[in-house]
Amino acid sequence: MMGRAGAFLALGAIALSPPSSGAEDRGGAAPGFSPGVHFSEQTGAALYAAVCQDCHMADAKGAVGAGHYPALARNPKLEASGYPLTLVLHGQGGMPPVGQMMDDRQVAMVVNYVRTHFGNAYADAVTVQDVAAARK
């Protein structure tokens, strides 16, 4: 059974594929994520469970198989808050830009959740203003 994040990845792949009928069907816009699709979860824990844990696992220890999903648990790379913020917003490698489907508050919540759980204790919280600035 495909989890919600897996379904998101499949939909993202479809959304990023240009339609077969050409750019005129898109109004000349470049392919991208549908602006009408957003995650509804309203806490960092709920966002992690719905969006992140299918790849990074419930215990955030990551996984290796069809791909490599890095551990978020006890991860020193999360110390600099801009690092996970940038990854959530813009993606990297196999990590999709899931922050495009979240509002600024949701992005801040899930980044702060990961940075304060799973053996991480990074106290400097990401703010909604940090997220808004990083989107630009």
N, C-alpha and C positions, 0 to 999 in steps of 0.2 A: 504494500500500500504506500502510495506517495504522500509524504508529509506536506504541510503547508509551504515550507520553504522550497521543497522539490517542485511543487506546483508553480510557485513563484518563478523558479528558474526556467521551467518549461514555458511559462507564459512570457517571461522576459525574452527568451530566445525567439518566440514568435513575434513579439512586439518589435524586436530589433531587426527582423527580416523585412525588407521592403516588399510591399504588395506587388503581385505579379502584373497588375494593370498599370503600374507606373506612378510617377510622382504627382501627376495631376489628381489622383485619388487622395493624396495626402495634402493637397493644397500647397504643394511645393515644399512642405516641411521635411526636414531630415528625419529618418527613422529614429525612434526612441521609445521610452516607456509611456504608456497611456497615462495622461494626467488624471484620469478618473479612477485609478486604482490606488488605494491607500490601505495600510494596515490599520486595524481598528483598536488594537490592544493599547491600553493606557498606562501600563506600568513597565518598568525595565524588566522585571521578571517575566511578565506575560509576553513582552516583545522577544526576549531571549528564547523563551519556550516555543513561540510560534515561528520565529524567523531564523534564529541562529543554531539552535540545538540539533537540527537534523544533520548538520555538517560538523559542528564543533562538539557535539554530544552533550547530553544532559549534565555531565560532570565537568564539561569544558576542557576535557583532556585531549580533544582532537581525535583524529582518525586517519588511517591510511588504508586505501583500498583502490577504488576507482579513481581516486585523487588523493591529494595530501591536504588535510584540513588541520591547520596548526592548533596546538593547545592554547587556550586562553587562560587556563588555570596556572597560577604562579608564573605569569609571563612578564618578565622585566621590560619587554618592549611596550607594555601598556603604561609604564610610568609617565611618559610624555603624552599628555592627553590628546595632543594633536594627531598622534599616530593612529589610534583607533578611530578617532573622529574622521580623519581623512579616508580611511579604509571603508567605513560605513557609508560615507557620502559618495565616494568616487570609485570604490572597488579597486581591485588589483589582482592580476592573474586570474585565478578561478573564483575570486570573491566578487560577486556582482555588487553594483552600487545600490544596495537595499535602502539606503537613506533617501533615495529619490521617491520612495513610496512611503515615507514617514514625514510628519511635520517636524519642525525644529525641536519642539518639546520632546517628542518621541525619540529622536536621535540622541538628544542629551540624556534622556532616561536610560536608554539601553547601553550607551557608552559608560555612563556612571555606574550602572548595575554591574557590568563586566569588570570594571576597574575596582569595585569594592566587594566582590564575591569571588568564590573559587580560589581562595588563598591570596587574592590580591587585596592590597590595603592602601590604594592611592587616594589620598584625601582631597586633592584639589579637583573640585567638581567642574565638569563641562557645563556651561550655561547656554541658554537659548540664544543669547547674543553671540557666543562663540560659534555655534552651529550656523547661524545666519551669515556670519562673516566668512566661514569656511565654504559655504555654498558658492560664493562668488568666484 
